[in-house]
């Protein structure tokens, strides 16, 4: 690919999947420097905050469900 074909991709804002991937990587501490730089230069803070809140709530609910299932299985 030529540089002209890659330029629009590099200049565009991160999409929803890229935002989710960046948030998950940051939550687990494995975010790459390239993606972090992209997020801070081209990303919208509101999008990242919204996705972060939803993912943290989902993670906590998932942990609560898992712990309850394990405790119920251990009690039987």
CHARMM internal coordinates of N, CA and C (Angstrom, degrees):
IC EDIT
DIST 1 N 1 CA 1.4452
DIST 1 CA 1 C 1.5224
ANGL 1 N 1 CA 1 C 109.61
DIST 1 C 2 N 1.2935
ANGL 1 CA 1 C 2 N 115.40
DIHE 1 N 1 CA 1 C 2 N 145.55
DIST 2 N 2 CA 1.4518
ANGL 1 C 2 N 2 CA 119.14
DIHE 1 CA 1 C 2 N 2 CA 178.02
DIST 2 CA 2 C 1.5206
ANGL 2 N 2 CA 2 C 109.76
DIHE 1 C 2 N 2 CA 2 C -84.18
DIST 2 C 3 N 1.3326
ANGL 2 CA 2 C 3 N 116.00
DIHE 2 N 2 CA 2 C 3 N 167.15
DIST 3 N 3 CA 1.4550
ANGL 2 C 3 N 3 CA 120.95
DIHE 2 CA 2 C 3 N 3 CA -179.88
DIST 3 CA 3 C 1.5245
ANGL 3 N 3 CA 3 C 111.77
DIHE 2 C 3 N 3 CA 3 C -64.66
DIST 3 C 4 N 1.3337
ANGL 3 CA 3 C 4 N 117.24
DIHE 3 N 3 CA 3 C 4 N -29.36
DIST 4 N 4 CA 1.4532
ANGL 3 C 4 N 4 CA 120.40
DIHE 3 CA 3 C 4 N 4 CA -179.49
DIST 4 CA 4 C 1.5247
ANGL 4 N 4 CA 4 C 111.49
DIHE 3 C 4 N 4 CA 4 C -68.26
DIST 4 C 5 N 1.3167
ANGL 4 CA 4 C 5 N 117.63
DIHE 4 N 4 CA 4 C 5 N -33.69
DIST 5 N 5 CA 1.4599
ANGL 4 C 5 N 5 CA 120.95
DIHE 4 CA 4 C 5 N 5 CA 179.30
DIST 5 CA 5 C 1.5201
ANGL 5 N 5 CA 5 C 111.09
DIHE 4 C 5 N 5 CA 5 C -74.70
DIST 5 C 6 N 1.3137
ANGL 5 CA 5 C 6 N 118.71
DIHE 5 N 5 CA 5 C 6 N -29.58
DIST 6 N 6 CA 1.4545
ANGL 5 C 6 N 6 CA 122.44
DIHE 5 CA 5 C 6 N 6 CA -178.88
DIST 6 CA 6 C 1.5201
ANGL 6 N 6 CA 6 C 112.35
DIHE 5 C 6 N 6 CA 6 C -83.72
DIST 6 C 7 N 1.3227
ANGL 6 CA 6 C 7 N 118.51
DIHE 6 N 6 CA 6 C 7 N -23.05
DIST 7 N 7 CA 1.4583
ANGL 6 C 7 N 7 CA 121.84
DIHE 6 CA 6 C 7 N 7 CA -175.15
DIST 7 CA 7 C 1.5262
ANGL 7 N 7 CA 7 C 112.94
DIHE 6 C 7 N 7 CA 7 C -59.38
DIST 7 C 8 N 1.3529
ANGL 7 CA 7 C 8 N 120.78
DIHE 7 N 7 CA 7 C 8 N -46.99
DIST 8 N 8 CA 1.4639
ANGL 7 C 8 N 8 CA 118.72
DIHE 7 CA 7 C 8 N 8 CA 179.92
DIST 8 CA 8 C 1.5280
ANGL 8 N 8 CA 8 C 112.82
DIHE 7 C 8 N 8 CA 8 C -61.08
DIST 8 C 9 N 1.3272
ANGL 8 CA 8 C 9 N 116.85
DIHE 8 N 8 CA 8 C 9 N -35.58
DIST 9 N 9 CA 1.4595
ANGL 8 C 9 N 9 CA 119.94
DIHE 8 CA 8 C 9 N 9 CA 179.57
DIST 9 CA 9 C 1.5229
ANGL 9 N 9 CA 9 C 110.97
DIHE 8 C 9 N 9 CA 9 C -65.67
DIST 9 C 10 N 1.3191
ANGL 9 CA 9 C 10 N 117.55
DIHE 9 N 9 CA 9 C 10 N -38.69
DIST 10 N 10 CA 1.4570
ANGL 9 C 10 N 10 CA 121.91
DIHE 9 CA 9 C 10 N 10 CA -178.39
DIST 10 CA 10 C 1.5239
ANGL 10 N 10 CA 10 C 111.69
DIHE 9 C 10 N 10 CA 10 C -74.97
DIST 10 C 11 N 1.3371
ANGL 10 CA 10 C 11 N 118.30
DIHE 10 N 10 CA 10 C 11 N -29.78
DIST 11 N 11 CA 1.4502
ANGL 10 C 11 N 11 CA 122.05
DIHE 10 CA 10 C 11 N 11 CA -177.30
DIST 11 CA 11 C 1.5211
ANGL 11 N 11 CA 11 C 112.82
DIHE 10 C 11 N 11 CA 11 C -85.69
DIST 11 C 12 N 1.3167
ANGL 11 CA 11 C 12 N 118.12
DIHE 11 N 11 CA 11 C 12 N -14.54
DIST 12 N 12 CA 1.4579
ANGL 11 C 12 N 12 CA 120.20
DIHE 11 CA 11 C 12 N 12 CA -175.68
DIST 12 CA 12 C 1.5214
ANGL 12 N 12 CA 12 C 111.19
DIHE 11 C 12 N 12 CA 12 C -78.85
DIST 12 C 13 N 1.3180
ANGL 12 CA 12 C 13 N 114.26
DIHE 12 N 12 CA 12 C 13 N 157.90
DIST 13 N 13 CA 1.4550
ANGL 12 C 13 N 13 CA 120.72
DIHE 12 CA 12 C 13 N 13 CA 177.45
DIST 13 CA 13 C 1.5241
ANGL 13 N 13 CA 13 C 109.21
DIHE 12 C 13 N 13 CA 13 C -73.15
DIST 13 C 14 N 1.3191
ANGL 13 CA 13 C 14 N 117.85
DIHE 13 N 13 CA 13 C 14 N 150.13
DIST 14 N 14 CA 1.4667
ANGL 13 C 14 N 14 CA 120.49
DIHE 13 CA 13 C 14 N 14 CA 177.64
DIST 14 CA 14 C 1.5243
ANGL 14 N 14 CA 14 C 110.72
DIHE 13 C 14 N 14 CA 14 C -62.58
DIST 14 C 15 N 1.3282
ANGL 14 CA 14 C 15 N 115.98
DIHE 14 N 14 CA 14 C 15 N 138.47
DIST 15 N 15 CA 1.4539
ANGL 14 C 15 N 15 CA 121.48
DIHE 14 CA 14 C 15 N 15 CA 178.47
DIST 15 CA 15 C 1.5239
ANGL 15 N 15 CA 15 C 111.39
DIHE 14 C 15 N 15 CA 15 C -80.16
DIST 15 C 16 N 1.3201
ANGL 15 CA 15 C 16 N 115.87
DIHE 15 N 15 CA 15 C 16 N -177.79
DIST 16 N 16 CA 1.4633
ANGL 15 C 16 N 16 CA 120.94
DIHE 15 CA 15 C 16 N 16 CA -178.05
DIST 16 CA 16 C 1.5250
ANGL 16 N 16 CA 16 C 111.83
DIHE 15 C 16 N 16 CA 16 C -62.01
DIST 16 C 17 N 1.3314
ANGL 16 CA 16 C 17 N 117.19
DIHE 16 N 16 CA 16 C 17 N -45.12
DIST 17 N 17 CA 1.4728
ANGL 16 C 17 N 17 CA 119.57
DIHE 16 CA 16 C 17 N 17 CA -179.74
DIST 17 CA 17 C 1.5215
ANGL 17 N 17 CA 17 C 111.57
DIHE 16 C 17 N 17 CA 17 C -65.09
DIST 17 C 18 N 1.3251
ANGL 17 CA 17 C 18 N 117.47
DIHE 17 N 17 CA 17 C 18 N -38.79
DIST 18 N 18 CA 1.4624
ANGL 17 C 18 N 18 CA 120.31
DIHE 17 CA 17 C 18 N 18 CA 177.67
DIST 18 CA 18 C 1.5265
ANGL 18 N 18 CA 18 C 110.29
DIHE 17 C 18 N 18 CA 18 C -66.87
DIST 18 C 19 N 1.3257
ANGL 18 CA 18 C 19 N 116.80
DIHE 18 N 18 CA 18 C 19 N -36.47
DIST 19 N 19 CA 1.4668
ANGL 18 C 19 N 19 CA 120.32
DIHE 18 CA 18 C 19 N 19 CA 177.83
DIST 19 CA 19 C 1.5194
ANGL 19 N 19 CA 19 C 110.40
DIHE 18 C 19 N 19 CA 19 C -65.22
DIST 19 C 20 N 1.3219
ANGL 19 CA 19 C 20 N 116.96
DIHE 19 N 19 CA 19 C 20 N -45.95
DIST 20 N 20 CA 1.4715
ANGL 19 C 20 N 20 CA 120.88
DIHE 19 CA 19 C 20 N 20 CA 178.90
DIST 20 CA 20 C 1.5200
ANGL 20 N 20 CA 20 C 110.33
DIHE 19 C 20 N 20 CA 20 C -62.11
DIST 20 C 21 N 1.3325
ANGL 20 CA 20 C 21 N 117.19
DIHE 20 N 20 CA 20 C 21 N -43.34
DIST 21 N 21 CA 1.4565
ANGL 20 C 21 N 21 CA 120.98
DIHE 20 CA 20 C 21 N 21 CA 179.21
DIST 21 CA 21 C 1.5256
ANGL 21 N 21 CA 21 C 110.83
DIHE 20 C 21 N 21 CA 21 C -61.87
DIST 21 C 22 N 1.3046
ANGL 21 CA 21 C 22 N 117.12
DIHE 21 N 21 CA 21 C 22 N -42.02
DIST 22 N 22 CA 1.4616
ANGL 21 C 22 N 22 CA 120.78
DIHE 21 CA 21 C 22 N 22 CA 179.98
DIST 22 CA 22 C 1.5208
ANGL 22 N 22 CA 22 C 111.51
DIHE 21 C 22 N 22 CA 22 C -65.36
DIST 22 C 23 N 1.3286
ANGL 22 CA 22 C 23 N 116.79
DIHE 22 N 22 CA 22 C 23 N -41.50
DIST 23 N 23 CA 1.4631
ANGL 22 C 23 N 23 CA 120.65
DIHE 22 CA 22 C 23 N 23 CA 179.71
DIST 23 CA 23 C 1.5282
ANGL 23 N 23 CA 23 C 110.41
DIHE 22 C 23 N 23 CA 23 C -65.67
DIST 23 C 24 N 1.3274
ANGL 23 CA 23 C 24 N 117.32
DIHE 23 N 23 CA 23 C 24 N -44.97
DIST 24 N 24 CA 1.4694
ANGL 23 C 24 N 24 CA 120.14
DIHE 23 CA 23 C 24 N 24 CA 178.76
DIST 24 CA 24 C 1.5276
ANGL 24 N 24 CA 24 C 111.39
DIHE 23 C 24 N 24 CA 24 C -62.42
DIST 24 C 25 N 1.3331
ANGL 24 CA 24 C 25 N 116.33
DIHE 24 N 24 CA 24 C 25 N -42.48
DIST 25 N 25 CA 1.4590
ANGL 24 C 25 N 25 CA 119.96
DIHE 24 CA 24 C 25 N 25 CA 178.82
DIST 25 CA 25 C 1.5308
ANGL 25 N 25 CA 25 C 110.67
DIHE 24 C 25 N 25 CA 25 C -63.24
DIST 25 C 26 N 1.3220
ANGL 25 CA 25 C 26 N 116.58
DIHE 25 N 25 CA 25 C 26 N -40.84
DIST 26 N 26 CA 1.4617
ANGL 25 C 26 N 26 CA 120.10
DIHE 25 CA 25 C 26 N 26 CA 179.24
DIST 26 CA 26 C 1.5287
ANGL 26 N 26 CA 26 C 111.27
DIHE 25 C 26 N 26 CA 26 C -68.03
DIST 26 C 27 N 1.3379
ANGL 26 CA 26 C 27 N 117.65
DIHE 26 N 26 CA 26 C 27 N -38.62
DIST 27 N 27 CA 1.4664
ANGL 26 C 27 N 27 CA 120.78
DIHE 26 CA 26 C 27 N 27 CA 178.69
DIST 27 CA 27 C 1.5231
ANGL 27 N 27 CA 27 C 111.69
DIHE 26 C 27 N 27 CA 27 C -60.61
DIST 27 C 28 N 1.3304
ANGL 27 CA 27 C 28 N 116.09
DIHE 27 N 27 CA 27 C 28 N -37.46
DIST 28 N 28 CA 1.4608
ANGL 27 C 28 N 28 CA 120.11
DIHE 27 CA 27 C 28 N 28 CA -178.25
DIST 28 CA 28 C 1.5270
ANGL 28 N 28 CA 28 C 113.03
DIHE 27 C 28 N 28 CA 28 C -95.72
DIST 28 C 29 N 1.3394
ANGL 28 CA 28 C 29 N 117.41
DIHE 28 N 28 CA 28 C 29 N 1.40
DIST 29 N 29 CA 1.4566
ANGL 28 C 29 N 29 CA 121.68
DIHE 28 CA 28 C 29 N 29 CA 173.67
DIST 29 CA 29 C 1.5134
ANGL 29 N 29 CA 29 C 114.68
DIHE 28 C 29 N 29 CA 29 C 77.45
DIST 29 C 30 N 1.3137
ANGL 29 CA 29 C 30 N 119.07
DIHE 29 N 29 CA 29 C 30 N 27.21
DIST 30 N 30 CA 1.4627
ANGL 29 C 30 N 30 CA 121.28
DIHE 29 CA 29 C 30 N 30 CA -178.45
DIST 30 CA 30 C 1.5280
ANGL 30 N 30 CA 30 C 112.47
DIHE 29 C 30 N 30 CA 30 C -122.19
DIST 30 C 31 N 1.3083
ANGL 30 CA 30 C 31 N 117.68
DIHE 30 N 30 CA 30 C 31 N 24.85
DIST 31 N 31 CA 1.4636
ANGL 30 C 31 N 31 CA 122.66
DIHE 30 CA 30 C 31 N 31 CA -179.19
DIST 31 CA 31 C 1.5302
ANGL 31 N 31 CA 31 C 110.26
DIHE 30 C 31 N 31 CA 31 C -69.10
DIST 31 C 32 N 1.3188
ANGL 31 CA 31 C 32 N 117.79
DIHE 31 N 31 CA 31 C 32 N 132.68
DIST 32 N 32 CA 1.4594
ANGL 31 C 32 N 32 CA 121.37
DIHE 31 CA 31 C 32 N 32 CA 178.30
DIST 32 CA 32 C 1.5222
ANGL 32 N 32 CA 32 C 109.57
DIHE 31 C 32 N 32 CA 32 C -79.67
DIST 32 C 33 N 1.3141
ANGL 32 CA 32 C 33 N 116.12
DIHE 32 N 32 CA 32 C 33 N 154.26
DIST 33 N 33 CA 1.4657
ANGL 32 C 33 N 33 CA 121.43
DIHE 32 CA 32 C 33 N 33 CA -179.66
DIST 33 CA 33 C 1.5286
ANGL 33 N 33 CA 33 C 110.82
DIHE 32 C 33 N 33 CA 33 C -63.38
DIST 33 C 34 N 1.3309
ANGL 33 CA 33 C 34 N 116.42
DIHE 33 N 33 CA 33 C 34 N -36.59
DIST 34 N 34 CA 1.4685
ANGL 33 C 34 N 34 CA 120.72
DIHE 33 CA 33 C 34 N 34 CA -179.92
DIST 34 CA 34 C 1.5280
ANGL 34 N 34 CA 34 C 110.69
DIHE 33 C 34 N 34 CA 34 C -63.57
DIST 34 C 35 N 1.3297
ANGL 34 CA 34 C 35 N 117.03
DIHE 34 N 34 CA 34 C 35 N -46.74
DIST 35 N 35 CA 1.4629
ANGL 34 C 35 N 35 CA 120.48
DIHE 34 CA 34 C 35 N 35 CA 179.67
DIST 35 CA 35 C 1.5222
ANGL 35 N 35 CA 35 C 111.66
DIHE 34 C 35 N 35 CA 35 C -68.64
DIST 35 C 36 N 1.3127
ANGL 35 CA 35 C 36 N 117.66
DIHE 35 N 35 CA 35 C 36 N -37.14
DIST 36 N 36 CA 1.4614
ANGL 35 C 36 N 36 CA 120.78
DIHE 35 CA 35 C 36 N 36 CA 178.28
DIST 36 CA 36 C 1.5227
ANGL 36 N 36 CA 36 C 110.39
DIHE 35 C 36 N 36 CA 36 C -63.03
DIST 36 C 37 N 1.3275
ANGL 36 CA 36 C 37 N 116.23
DIHE 36 N 36 CA 36 C 37 N -43.14
DIST 37 N 37 CA 1.4552
ANGL 36 C 37 N 37 CA 120.26
DIHE 36 CA 36 C 37 N 37 CA 178.18
DIST 37 CA 37 C 1.5314
ANGL 37 N 37 CA 37 C 111.06
DIHE 36 C 37 N 37 CA 37 C -63.46
DIST 37 C 38 N 1.3411
ANGL 37 CA 37 C 38 N 116.91
DIHE 37 N 37 CA 37 C 38 N -42.02
DIST 38 N 38 CA 1.4620
ANGL 37 C 38 N 38 CA 121.02
DIHE 37 CA 37 C 38 N 38 CA 177.36
DIST 38 CA 38 C 1.5267
ANGL 38 N 38 CA 38 C 110.67
DIHE 37 C 38 N 38 CA 38 C -60.62
DIST 38 C 39 N 1.3284
ANGL 38 CA 38 C 39 N 116.42
DIHE 38 N 38 CA 38 C 39 N -42.65
DIST 39 N 39 CA 1.4554
ANGL 38 C 39 N 39 CA 120.56
DIHE 38 CA 38 C 39 N 39 CA -178.44
DIST 39 CA 39 C 1.5238
ANGL 39 N 39 CA 39 C 111.81
DIHE 38 C 39 N 39 CA 39 C -63.56
DIST 39 C 40 N 1.3263
ANGL 39 CA 39 C 40 N 116.75
DIHE 39 N 39 CA 39 C 40 N -41.13
DIST 40 N 40 CA 1.4538
ANGL 39 C 40 N 40 CA 119.89
DIHE 39 CA 39 C 40 N 40 CA -177.09
DIST 40 CA 40 C 1.5252
ANGL 40 N 40 CA 40 C 112.94
DIHE 39 C 40 N 40 CA 40 C -78.08
DIST 40 C 41 N 1.3225
ANGL 40 CA 40 C 41 N 117.90
DIHE 40 N 40 CA 40 C 41 N -26.34
DIST 41 N 41 CA 1.4607
ANGL 40 C 41 N 41 CA 119.43
DIHE 40 CA 40 C 41 N 41 CA -178.26
DIST 41 CA 41 C 1.5247
ANGL 41 N 41 CA 41 C 112.99
DIHE 40 C 41 N 41 CA 41 C -91.87
DIST 41 C 42 N 1.3284
ANGL 41 CA 41 C 42 N 117.96
DIHE 41 N 41 CA 41 C 42 N -36.52
DIST 42 N 42 CA 1.4657
ANGL 41 C 42 N 42 CA 120.41
DIHE 41 CA 41 C 42 N 42 CA -173.91
DIST 42 CA 42 C 1.5225
ANGL 42 N 42 CA 42 C 114.13
DIHE 41 C 42 N 42 CA 42 C -114.17
DIST 42 C 43 N 1.3197
ANGL 42 CA 42 C 43 N 117.76
DIHE 42 N 42 CA 42 C 43 N -13.99
DIST 43 N 43 CA 1.4591
ANGL 42 C 43 N 43 CA 120.83
DIHE 42 CA 42 C 43 N 43 CA -175.34
DIST 43 CA 43 C 1.5200
ANGL 43 N 43 CA 43 C 112.68
DIHE 42 C 43 N 43 CA 43 C -83.60
DIST 43 C 44 N 1.3261
ANGL 43 CA 43 C 44 N 115.12
DIHE 43 N 43 CA 43 C 44 N 159.98
DIST 44 N 44 CA 1.4564
ANGL 43 C 44 N 44 CA 122.25
DIHE 43 CA 43 C 44 N 44 CA 177.08
DIST 44 CA 44 C 1.5287
ANGL 44 N 44 CA 44 C 107.83
DIHE 43 C 44 N 44 CA 44 C -101.40
DIST 44 C 45 N 1.3237
ANGL 44 CA 44 C 45 N 116.86
DIHE 44 N 44 CA 44 C 45 N 124.63
DIST 45 N 45 CA 1.4654
ANGL 44 C 45 N 45 CA 121.50
DIHE 44 CA 44 C 45 N 45 CA -175.41
DIST 45 CA 45 C 1.5296
ANGL 45 N 45 CA 45 C 111.78
DIHE 44 C 45 N 45 CA 45 C -58.33
DIST 45 C 46 N 1.3151
ANGL 45 CA 45 C 46 N 117.56
DIHE 45 N 45 CA 45 C 46 N -38.06
DIST 46 N 46 CA 1.4620
ANGL 45 C 46 N 46 CA 120.59
DIHE 45 CA 45 C 46 N 46 CA -179.48
DIST 46 CA 46 C 1.5109
ANGL 46 N 46 CA 46 C 112.66
DIHE 45 C 46 N 46 CA 46 C -60.95
DIST 46 C 47 N 1.3278
ANGL 46 CA 46 C 47 N 116.94
DIHE 46 N 46 CA 46 C 47 N -40.01
DIST 47 N 47 CA 1.4647
ANGL 46 C 47 N 47 CA 120.57
DIHE 46 CA 46 C 47 N 47 CA 178.08
DIST 47 CA 47 C 1.5301
ANGL 47 N 47 CA 47 C 110.88
DIHE 46 C 47 N 47 CA 47 C -63.10
DIST 47 C 48 N 1.3234
ANGL 47 CA 47 C 48 N 116.39
DIHE 47 N 47 CA 47 C 48 N -44.03
DIST 48 N 48 CA 1.4631
ANGL 47 C 48 N 48 CA 120.26
DIHE 47 CA 47 C 48 N 48 CA -178.28
DIST 48 CA 48 C 1.5277
ANGL 48 N 48 CA 48 C 111.23
DIHE 47 C 48 N 48 CA 48 C -67.48
DIST 48 C 49 N 1.3186
ANGL 48 CA 48 C 49 N 117.06
DIHE 48 N 48 CA 48 C 49 N -39.27
DIST 49 N 49 CA 1.4644
ANGL 48 C 49 N 49 CA 120.07
DIHE 48 CA 48 C 49 N 49 CA 179.29
DIST 49 CA 49 C 1.5249
ANGL 49 N 49 CA 49 C 110.19
DIHE 48 C 49 N 49 CA 49 C -65.85
DIST 49 C 50 N 1.3197
ANGL 49 CA 49 C 50 N 117.57
DIHE 49 N 49 CA 49 C 50 N -44.15
DIST 50 N 50 CA 1.4591
ANGL 49 C 50 N 50 CA 120.97
DIHE 49 CA 49 C 50 N 50 CA 179.47
DIST 50 CA 50 C 1.5144
ANGL 50 N 50 CA 50 C 112.73
DIHE 49 C 50 N 50 CA 50 C -61.53
DIST 50 C 51 N 1.3314
ANGL 50 CA 50 C 51 N 116.41
DIHE 50 N 50 CA 50 C 51 N -47.47
DIST 51 N 51 CA 1.4709
ANGL 50 C 51 N 51 CA 120.63
DIHE 50 CA 50 C 51 N 51 CA 179.50
DIST 51 CA 51 C 1.5252
ANGL 51 N 51 CA 51 C 110.23
DIHE 50 C 51 N 51 CA 51 C -64.87
DIST 51 C 52 N 1.3311
ANGL 51 CA 51 C 52 N 117.10
DIHE 51 N 51 CA 51 C 52 N -39.01
DIST 52 N 52 CA 1.4706
ANGL 51 C 52 N 52 CA 121.56
DIHE 51 CA 51 C 52 N 52 CA 179.49
DIST 52 CA 52 C 1.5299
ANGL 52 N 52 CA 52 C 110.66
DIHE 51 C 52 N 52 CA 52 C -61.01
DIST 52 C 53 N 1.3229
ANGL 52 CA 52 C 53 N 116.84
DIHE 52 N 52 CA 52 C 53 N -46.76
DIST 53 N 53 CA 1.4582
ANGL 52 C 53 N 53 CA 120.69
DIHE 52 CA 52 C 53 N 53 CA -178.98
DIST 53 CA 53 C 1.5306
ANGL 53 N 53 CA 53 C 110.31
DIHE 52 C 53 N 53 CA 53 C -61.51
DIST 53 C 54 N 1.3216
ANGL 53 CA 53 C 54 N 117.28
DIHE 53 N 53 CA 53 C 54 N -45.83
DIST 54 N 54 CA 1.4659
ANGL 53 C 54 N 54 CA 121.00
DIHE 53 CA 53 C 54 N 54 CA -179.85
DIST 54 CA 54 C 1.5333
ANGL 54 N 54 CA 54 C 110.45
DIHE 53 C 54 N 54 CA 54 C -62.54
DIST 54 C 55 N 1.3326
ANGL 54 CA 54 C 55 N 117.76
DIHE 54 N 54 CA 54 C 55 N -44.29
DIST 55 N 55 CA 1.4677
ANGL 54 C 55 N 55 CA 120.31
DIHE 54 CA 54 C 55 N 55 CA -178.52
DIST 55 CA 55 C 1.5297
ANGL 55 N 55 CA 55 C 112.19
DIHE 54 C 55 N 55 CA 55 C -67.59
DIST 55 C 56 N 1.3131
ANGL 55 CA 55 C 56 N 117.86
DIHE 55 N 55 CA 55 C 56 N -37.41
DIST 56 N 56 CA 1.4698
ANGL 55 C 56 N 56 CA 120.09
DIHE 55 CA 55 C 56 N 56 CA 178.46
DIST 56 CA 56 C 1.5231
ANGL 56 N 56 CA 56 C 110.33
DIHE 55 C 56 N 56 CA 56 C -67.40
DIST 56 C 57 N 1.3270
ANGL 56 CA 56 C 57 N 116.91
DIHE 56 N 56 CA 56 C 57 N -41.99
DIST 57 N 57 CA 1.4665
ANGL 56 C 57 N 57 CA 119.86
DIHE 56 CA 56 C 57 N 57 CA 177.37
DIST 57 CA 57 C 1.5322
ANGL 57 N 57 CA 57 C 110.03
DIHE 56 C 57 N 57 CA 57 C -62.19
DIST 57 C 58 N 1.3319
ANGL 57 CA 57 C 58 N 117.68
DIHE 57 N 57 CA 57 C 58 N -43.65
DIST 58 N 58 CA 1.4661
ANGL 57 C 58 N 58 CA 121.07
DIHE 57 CA 57 C 58 N 58 CA 178.10
DIST 58 CA 58 C 1.5253
ANGL 58 N 58 CA 58 C 111.16
DIHE 57 C 58 N 58 CA 58 C -63.10
DIST 58 C 59 N 1.3292
ANGL 58 CA 58 C 59 N 117.56
DIHE 58 N 58 CA 58 C 59 N -39.42
DIST 59 N 59 CA 1.4634
ANGL 58 C 59 N 59 CA 121.33
DIHE 58 CA 58 C 59 N 59 CA 178.67
DIST 59 CA 59 C 1.5277
ANGL 59 N 59 CA 59 C 110.97
DIHE 58 C 59 N 59 CA 59 C -64.22
DIST 59 C 60 N 1.3217
ANGL 59 CA 59 C 60 N 117.65
DIHE 59 N 59 CA 59 C 60 N -43.97
DIST 60 N 60 CA 1.4650
ANGL 59 C 60 N 60 CA 121.31
DIHE 59 CA 59 C 60 N 60 CA 179.63
DIST 60 CA 60 C 1.5232
ANGL 60 N 60 CA 60 C 110.38
DIHE 59 C 60 N 60 CA 60 C -65.31
DIST 60 C 61 N 1.3298
ANGL 60 CA 60 C 61 N 117.88
DIHE 60 N 60 CA 60 C 61 N -44.76
DIST 61 N 61 CA 1.4662
ANGL 60 C 61 N 61 CA 120.84
DIHE 60 CA 60 C 61 N 61 CA 178.28
DIST 61 CA 61 C 1.5317
ANGL 61 N 61 CA 61 C 110.43
DIHE 60 C 61 N 61 CA 61 C -61.64
DIST 61 C 62 N 1.3331
ANGL 61 CA 61 C 62 N 116.86
DIHE 61 N 61 CA 61 C 62 N -41.86
DIST 62 N 62 CA 1.4636
ANGL 61 C 62 N 62 CA 120.54
DIHE 61 CA 61 C 62 N 62 CA 177.22
DIST 62 CA 62 C 1.5181
ANGL 62 N 62 CA 62 C 112.45
DIHE 61 C 62 N 62 CA 62 C -61.90
DIST 62 C 63 N 1.3143
ANGL 62 CA 62 C 63 N 116.69
DIHE 62 N 62 CA 62 C 63 N -39.54
DIST 63 N 63 CA 1.4690
ANGL 62 C 63 N 63 CA 120.16
DIHE 62 CA 62 C 63 N 63 CA 178.61
DIST 63 CA 63 C 1.5256
ANGL 63 N 63 CA 63 C 111.02
DIHE 62 C 63 N 63 CA 63 C -67.71
DIST 63 C 64 N 1.3234
ANGL 63 CA 63 C 64 N 117.52
DIHE 63 N 63 CA 63 C 64 N -41.04
DIST 64 N 64 CA 1.4651
ANGL 63 C 64 N 64 CA 121.29
DIHE 63 CA 63 C 64 N 64 CA 179.11
DIST 64 CA 64 C 1.5278
ANGL 64 N 64 CA 64 C 110.05
DIHE 63 C 64 N 64 CA 64 C -62.94
DIST 64 C 65 N 1.3210
ANGL 64 CA 64 C 65 N 117.27
DIHE 64 N 64 CA 64 C 65 N -44.63
DIST 65 N 65 CA 1.4635
ANGL 64 C 65 N 65 CA 121.09
DIHE 64 CA 64 C 65 N 65 CA 178.78
DIST 65 CA 65 C 1.5297
ANGL 65 N 65 CA 65 C 110.80
DIHE 64 C 65 N 65 CA 65 C -62.37
DIST 65 C 66 N 1.3266
ANGL 65 CA 65 C 66 N 116.58
DIHE 65 N 65 CA 65 C 66 N -44.42
DIST 66 N 66 CA 1.4698
ANGL 65 C 66 N 66 CA 120.58
DIHE 65 CA 65 C 66 N 66 CA 179.74
DIST 66 CA 66 C 1.5193
ANGL 66 N 66 CA 66 C 111.54
DIHE 65 C 66 N 66 CA 66 C -62.22
DIST 66 C 67 N 1.3184
ANGL 66 CA 66 C 67 N 117.81
DIHE 66 N 66 CA 66 C 67 N -45.35
DIST 67 N 67 CA 1.4691
ANGL 66 C 67 N 67 CA 121.17
DIHE 66 CA 66 C 67 N 67 CA 179.84
DIST 67 CA 67 C 1.5273
ANGL 67 N 67 CA 67 C 110.38
DIHE 66 C 67 N 67 CA 67 C -63.30
DIST 67 C 68 N 1.3237
ANGL 67 CA 67 C 68 N 117.35
DIHE 67 N 67 CA 67 C 68 N -42.64
DIST 68 N 68 CA 1.4698
ANGL 67 C 68 N 68 CA 119.80
DIHE 67 CA 67 C 68 N 68 CA 178.69
DIST 68 CA 68 C 1.5250
ANGL 68 N 68 CA 68 C 111.87
DIHE 67 C 68 N 68 CA 68 C -63.73
DIST 68 C 69 N 1.3330
ANGL 68 CA 68 C 69 N 117.44
DIHE 68 N 68 CA 68 C 69 N -40.08
DIST 69 N 69 CA 1.4697
ANGL 68 C 69 N 69 CA 119.86
DIHE 68 CA 68 C 69 N 69 CA 177.35
DIST 69 CA 69 C 1.5170
ANGL 69 N 69 CA 69 C 111.42
DIHE 68 C 69 N 69 CA 69 C -64.41
DIST 69 C 70 N 1.3097
ANGL 69 CA 69 C 70 N 117.50
DIHE 69 N 69 CA 69 C 70 N -41.43
DIST 70 N 70 CA 1.4771
ANGL 69 C 70 N 70 CA 120.96
DIHE 69 CA 69 C 70 N 70 CA 179.13
DIST 70 CA 70 C 1.5217
ANGL 70 N 70 CA 70 C 110.33
DIHE 69 C 70 N 70 CA 70 C -66.01
DIST 70 C 71 N 1.3298
ANGL 70 CA 70 C 71 N 117.57
DIHE 70 N 70 CA 70 C 71 N -43.49
DIST 71 N 71 CA 1.4642
ANGL 70 C 71 N 71 CA 120.20
DIHE 70 CA 70 C 71 N 71 CA 179.10
DIST 71 CA 71 C 1.5241
ANGL 71 N 71 CA 71 C 112.10
DIHE 70 C 71 N 71 CA 71 C -64.79
DIST 71 C 72 N 1.3312
ANGL 71 CA 71 C 72 N 116.85
DIHE 71 N 71 CA 71 C 72 N -39.49
DIST 72 N 72 CA 1.4708
ANGL 71 C 72 N 72 CA 119.70
DIHE 71 CA 71 C 72 N 72 CA 177.20
DIST 72 CA 72 C 1.5343
ANGL 72 N 72 CA 72 C 110.76
DIHE 71 C 72 N 72 CA 72 C -65.23
DIST 72 C 73 N 1.3147
ANGL 72 CA 72 C 73 N 117.45
DIHE 72 N 72 CA 72 C 73 N -40.02
DIST 73 N 73 CA 1.4723
ANGL 72 C 73 N 73 CA 121.16
DIHE 72 CA 72 C 73 N 73 CA 179.77
DIST 73 CA 73 C 1.5254
ANGL 73 N 73 CA 73 C 110.45
DIHE 72 C 73 N 73 CA 73 C -68.54
DIST 73 C 74 N 1.3281
ANGL 73 CA 73 C 74 N 117.83
DIHE 73 N 73 CA 73 C 74 N -33.62
DIST 74 N 74 CA 1.4647
ANGL 73 C 74 N 74 CA 121.02
DIHE 73 CA 73 C 74 N 74 CA -179.43
DIST 74 CA 74 C 1.5223
ANGL 74 N 74 CA 74 C 110.90
DIHE 73 C 74 N 74 CA 74 C -74.82
DIST 74 C 75 N 1.3209
ANGL 74 CA 74 C 75 N 117.79
DIHE 74 N 74 CA 74 C 75 N -27.26
DIST 75 N 75 CA 1.4655
ANGL 74 C 75 N 75 CA 121.58
DIHE 74 CA 74 C 75 N 75 CA -177.63
DIST 75 CA 75 C 1.5302
ANGL 75 N 75 CA 75 C 111.40
DIHE 74 C 75 N 75 CA 75 C -77.13
DIST 75 C 76 N 1.3019
ANGL 75 CA 75 C 76 N 118.67
DIHE 75 N 75 CA 75 C 76 N -18.87
DIST 76 N 76 CA 1.4758
ANGL 75 C 76 N 76 CA 121.33
DIHE 75 CA 75 C 76 N 76 CA -176.70
DIST 76 CA 76 C 1.4958
ANGL 76 N 76 CA 76 C 111.96
DIHE 75 C 76 N 76 CA 76 C -83.88
END
COOR INIT
IC SEED 1 N 1 CA 1 C
IC BUILD
